Amino acid sequence: MGYRYLEEIATADVAFEAWGGTGEELFVAAADALLATMVHSPGEVARAEELTITLEHEEPDLLLWTFLQELIFLKDARRLLLHADTVSIAERGGAFTLEALLRGEVIDPGRHRLLVDVKAATLHRLSLTRGEDLWKATVVLDV
């Protein structure tokens, strides 16, 4: 499970590739990349508040996009920096359902060295591939 930034995809935005052995690991890695884009030391974001979210989509790539959009919305609406501590994905009846346990804290500029303000996850170059041993995604963030 991990991620890396992709410099050659977007010059004015931030692009990353995330991967994991399962869909759940991929989604956690993508959430890690998002948090690391916004704050210099993601490990310093305390797990003081806890939220559970449930999302559904027919396509796994759009479920990932919706998940990242939700994390960005919570940052904007509630000023929360969040870790995705656990993610569960189930495929039922032609749709994917995600349940995630998120933990984090309210943005504190005195404690968190903020990097860029992510406005949205984009659909530009969004891709998700699923293999037996590796799930991989490419995401571009509008900053």
C-alpha positions as CSV (number, residue, x, y, z in Angstrom):
1,M,0.0,0.0,0.0
2,G,1.4,3.4,-0.9
3,Y,1.3,6.4,-3.2
4,R,3.6,8.6,-5.2
5,Y,3.1,12.1,-6.7
6,L,3.1,12.3,-10.5
7,E,4.8,15.5,-11.8
8,E,4.3,14.8,-15.5
9,I,0.5,14.8,-15.4
10,A,-0.6,18.2,-14.2
11,T,1.4,21.4,-13.9
12,A,-1.1,23.6,-12.0
13,D,-2.7,20.7,-10.0
14,V,-1.4,17.8,-7.9
15,A,-1.5,14.3,-9.4
16,F,-0.8,11.0,-7.6
17,E,-0.8,7.3,-8.1
18,A,-2.0,5.1,-5.2
19,W,-2.0,1.4,-4.9
20,G,-2.8,-1.5,-2.5
21,G,-3.3,-5.2,-2.5
22,T,-7.0,-4.7,-2.0
23,G,-9.5,-2.0,-2.8
24,E,-9.6,-1.1,0.9
25,E,-5.8,-0.6,0.9
26,L,-6.0,1.5,-2.2
27,F,-8.6,3.8,-0.8
28,V,-6.6,4.3,2.5
29,A,-3.5,5.1,0.4
30,A,-5.4,7.6,-1.7
31,A,-6.7,9.2,1.5
32,D,-3.1,9.3,2.8
33,A,-2.0,11.0,-0.4
34,L,-4.8,13.6,-0.1
35,L,-3.9,14.4,3.5
36,A,-0.2,14.6,2.7
37,T,-1.0,17.1,-0.1
38,M,-2.8,19.4,2.4
39,V,-0.6,19.2,5.5
40,H,3.2,18.9,5.9
41,S,3.2,16.2,8.6
42,P,0.1,14.0,8.3
43,G,1.3,12.0,11.3
44,E,0.9,15.0,13.5
45,V,-2.8,15.2,12.8
46,A,-4.3,13.7,16.0
47,R,-7.1,11.2,15.8
48,A,-9.3,13.2,18.3
49,E,-12.6,13.0,16.4
50,E,-14.2,10.0,14.8
51,L,-16.7,9.8,11.9
52,T,-18.2,6.9,10.0
53,I,-19.2,7.5,6.4
54,T,-21.1,5.3,4.0
55,L,-21.0,5.8,0.2
56,E,-22.2,3.9,-2.8
57,H,-21.5,4.0,-6.5
58,E,-21.8,1.6,-9.5
59,E,-18.3,2.2,-10.6
60,P,-15.2,1.7,-8.4
61,D,-13.3,4.6,-9.9
62,L,-16.2,7.0,-9.2
63,L,-16.6,5.5,-5.7
64,L,-12.9,6.5,-5.1
65,W,-13.7,10.0,-6.5
66,T,-16.7,10.3,-4.3
67,F,-14.7,9.2,-1.3
68,L,-12.0,11.8,-1.9
69,Q,-14.7,14.5,-2.5
70,E,-16.2,13.6,0.9
71,L,-12.9,14.0,2.7
72,I,-12.4,17.4,0.9
73,F,-16.0,18.4,1.8
74,L,-15.4,17.6,5.5
75,K,-12.2,19.6,5.4
76,D,-14.1,22.6,4.0
77,A,-17.4,22.3,5.9
78,R,-16.2,21.2,9.3
79,R,-12.5,22.2,9.0
80,L,-11.4,18.5,9.6
81,L,-8.2,16.9,8.6
82,L,-8.9,13.2,8.5
83,H,-7.1,9.9,8.3
84,A,-9.0,6.9,6.8
85,D,-8.3,4.4,9.5
86,T,-10.5,1.6,8.2
87,V,-12.2,1.2,4.9
88,S,-14.6,-1.6,3.9
89,I,-15.8,-2.1,0.3
90,A,-18.5,-4.5,-0.7
91,E,-19.9,-5.3,-4.1
92,R,-23.6,-6.1,-4.1
93,G,-26.2,-6.0,-6.9
94,G,-24.0,-4.2,-9.4
95,A,-23.0,-1.4,-7.0
96,F,-20.0,-0.9,-4.6
97,T,-20.7,0.2,-1.1
98,L,-17.9,1.8,1.0
99,E,-17.9,2.2,4.8
100,A,-15.0,4.1,6.3
101,L,-14.0,5.0,9.8
102,L,-12.3,8.4,9.7
103,R,-10.4,10.0,12.5
104,G,-8.8,13.4,12.7
105,E,-9.0,16.8,14.2
106,V,-10.0,20.4,13.4
107,I,-7.4,22.4,11.5
108,D,-5.1,24.3,13.8
109,P,-2.7,26.6,11.9
110,G,-0.6,26.9,15.0
111,R,0.0,23.1,15.0
112,H,-0.5,22.0,11.4
113,R,1.8,23.3,8.7
114,L,-0.6,23.6,5.8
115,L,0.7,23.2,2.3
116,V,-2.1,23.7,-0.3
117,D,-5.8,23.9,-0.2
118,V,-7.3,21.1,-2.2
119,K,-10.5,22.3,-3.8
120,A,-11.6,19.1,-5.4
121,A,-10.7,15.7,-6.8
122,T,-11.1,15.9,-10.6
123,L,-12.3,13.4,-13.2
124,H,-9.3,14.4,-15.4
125,R,-7.2,11.3,-15.9
126,L,-9.0,9.5,-13.1
127,S,-8.4,5.8,-13.5
128,L,-8.7,2.7,-11.3
129,T,-7.5,-0.8,-12.2
130,R,-8.2,-4.0,-10.3
131,G,-6.0,-7.0,-10.4
132,E,-5.8,-10.1,-8.3
133,D,-2.9,-8.8,-6.3
134,L,-2.9,-5.1,-7.0
135,W,-5.4,-2.2,-7.1
136,K,-4.0,1.0,-8.6
137,A,-5.4,4.5,-9.2
138,T,-4.4,7.7,-10.7
139,V,-6.0,10.9,-9.3
140,V,-5.6,14.6,-10.1
141,L,-6.5,17.1,-7.3
142,D,-7.5,20.7,-8.1
143,V,-5.5,23.0,-5.8
